[in-house]
Amino acid sequence: MDLHGEVALVTGAARGIGQATAEKMGALGAAVILADMDLEGAEAGALSIEGAGGRAMALRMDVREAEDWEYAVETTLERYGGLHILVNNAGFDRPGNVQKISLDDFRAVLEVHLISCLLGIKAATYAFEEAGRGAVVNVSSLYAKIGGQGEAAYTAANAGILGLTKSAARDLAKLGVRVNCVLPGLTDTPAIREMMSDKVKRKLLAETPLGRMAQPHEIASVIAFLCSSEASFVTGATWEVSGGWNM
Ligand SMILES: NC(=O)c1ccc[n+]([C@@H]2O[C@H](COP(=O)([O-])OP(=O)(O)OC[C@H]3O[C@@H](n4cnc5c(N)ncnc54)[C@H](O)[C@@H]3O)[C@@H](O)[C@H]2O)c1
């Protein structure tokens, strides 16, 4: 894989899967914009990429805001002269089962996961058209396929991402833009360390043939592959990176 000459914008890049993706893409030669609400974390990631000889910048943005997307794409074009890769990765969770979850929580999760993907694709497509090519990876979750118990909003938002990915893949193919989706299984990130009890982790790992969590770089490798020319005939695909969970 080689991403020299590519410019990549990765959301939720201050930590976890997003940070690992930014680092992977930087190591493969892309100039990387690490976008996150957590500017300090994004700056640390950018410094680490630059320290390893890559090109990177940090940007504070809220993926729910259309204006932030416009600013992010403009800033990217000014700084690096183009945009070729978009990774919609930012996420968070408001657990709750279908009986108990509040409408506010449900809407909040939809906004951060699903609506942000639409805003990102809309904002980036202008730059992709200018470049004559583009690759998008939307990060969903395996829960999109199997349903998460007590995770009504998260599951619905991530299932929506699968549909949006396929529609966007069809709509943008004529512009030379590929759109794919990655569905991680349980991955060892700050979010999981903060939110998931050991009991739930043990249950999920018992259902995972490889019997362990993914490390963020294992998800990042697949995202980078899908964004690279090595995946030039892959679009509208949903890639499970789950250690065999859901076979
Ligand atoms: N870790 C897992 O097991 C797992 C499994 C399946 C899917 N995923 C998905 O992978 C993605 C990354 O997960 P992670 O575990 O690395 O999470 P994380 O919480 O460790 O990192 C998420 C990042 O997104 C940022 N973010 C949240 N809301 C934002 C907003 N409105 N605007 C900008 N940035 C925002 C946070 O500041 C944080 O840096 C998420 O979409 C998540 O749903 C994770």
The ligand as a MOL file (V3000), in Angstrom:
LIG
                    3D

  0  0  0     0  0            999 V3000
M  V30 BEGIN CTAB
M  V30 COUNTS 44 48 0 0 0
M  V30 BEGIN ATOM
M  V30 1 N -13.9410 0.3150 19.9140 0
M  V30 2 C -14.8190 -0.5790 19.4510 0
M  V30 3 O -14.9400 -1.7070 19.9700 0
M  V30 4 C -15.6690 -0.2630 18.2440 0
M  V30 5 C -16.4180 -1.3020 17.6800 0
M  V30 6 C -17.2190 -1.0350 16.5960 0
M  V30 7 C -17.2590 0.2370 16.0540 0
M  V30 8 N -16.5160 1.2380 16.6180 0 CHG=1
M  V30 9 C -16.6180 2.5710 16.0190 0
M  V30 10 O -15.3360 3.0620 15.7060 0
M  V30 11 C -15.3180 4.4910 15.8290 0
M  V30 12 C -14.1840 4.8960 16.7410 0
M  V30 13 O -14.3780 4.2590 17.9850 0
M  V30 14 P -13.3020 4.2950 19.1580 0
M  V30 15 O -13.5560 3.0900 19.9720 0
M  V30 16 O -11.9510 4.5720 18.6230 0 CHG=-1
M  V30 17 O -13.8620 5.5590 19.9790 0
M  V30 18 P -13.1300 6.6370 20.9400 0
M  V30 19 O -14.1800 7.1450 21.8650 0
M  V30 20 O -11.9150 6.0370 21.5460 0
M  V30 21 O -12.7400 7.7780 19.9040 0
M  V30 22 C -13.7620 8.5170 19.2760 0
M  V30 23 C -13.2720 9.9130 18.9480 0
M  V30 24 O -14.3550 10.6220 18.3190 0
M  V30 25 C -14.3650 11.9450 18.8020 0
M  V30 26 N -15.6930 12.5540 18.6730 0
M  V30 27 C -16.8360 12.1910 19.3100 0
M  V30 28 N -17.8420 12.9970 18.9500 0
M  V30 29 C -17.3330 13.8920 18.0570 0
M  V30 30 C -17.8860 14.9780 17.3280 0
M  V30 31 N -19.1710 15.3350 17.4500 0
M  V30 32 N -17.0790 15.6650 16.4760 0
M  V30 33 C -15.7710 15.3440 16.3630 0
M  V30 34 N -15.1920 14.3280 17.0350 0
M  V30 35 C -15.9650 13.6120 17.8850 0
M  V30 36 C -13.9430 11.8200 20.2600 0
M  V30 37 O -13.4560 13.0640 20.7710 0
M  V30 38 C -12.8720 10.7300 20.1850 0
M  V30 39 O -11.5810 11.2830 19.9920 0
M  V30 40 C -16.6970 4.9090 16.3650 0
M  V30 41 O -17.5060 5.3270 15.3100 0
M  V30 42 C -17.2260 3.6140 16.9660 0
M  V30 43 O -18.6280 3.5470 16.9750 0
M  V30 44 C -15.7200 1.0190 17.7050 0
M  V30 END ATOM
M  V30 BEGIN BOND
M  V30 1 1 1 2
M  V30 2 2 2 3
M  V30 3 1 2 4
M  V30 4 1 4 5
M  V30 5 2 4 44
M  V30 6 2 5 6
M  V30 7 1 6 7
M  V30 8 2 7 8
M  V30 9 1 8 9
M  V30 10 1 8 44
M  V30 11 1 9 10
M  V30 12 1 9 42
M  V30 13 1 10 11
M  V30 14 1 11 12
M  V30 15 1 11 40
M  V30 16 1 12 13
M  V30 17 1 13 14
M  V30 18 2 14 15
M  V30 19 1 14 16
M  V30 20 1 14 17
M  V30 21 1 17 18
M  V30 22 2 18 19
M  V30 23 1 18 20
M  V30 24 1 18 21
M  V30 25 1 21 22
M  V30 26 1 22 23
M  V30 27 1 23 24
M  V30 28 1 23 38
M  V30 29 1 24 25
M  V30 30 1 25 26
M  V30 31 1 25 36
M  V30 32 1 26 27
M  V30 33 1 26 35
M  V30 34 2 27 28
M  V30 35 1 28 29
M  V30 36 1 29 30
M  V30 37 2 29 35
M  V30 38 1 30 31
M  V30 39 2 30 32
M  V30 40 1 32 33
M  V30 41 2 33 34
M  V30 42 1 34 35
M  V30 43 1 36 37
M  V30 44 1 36 38
M  V30 45 1 38 39
M  V30 46 1 40 41
M  V30 47 1 40 42
M  V30 48 1 42 43
M  V30 END BOND
M  V30 END CTAB
M  END
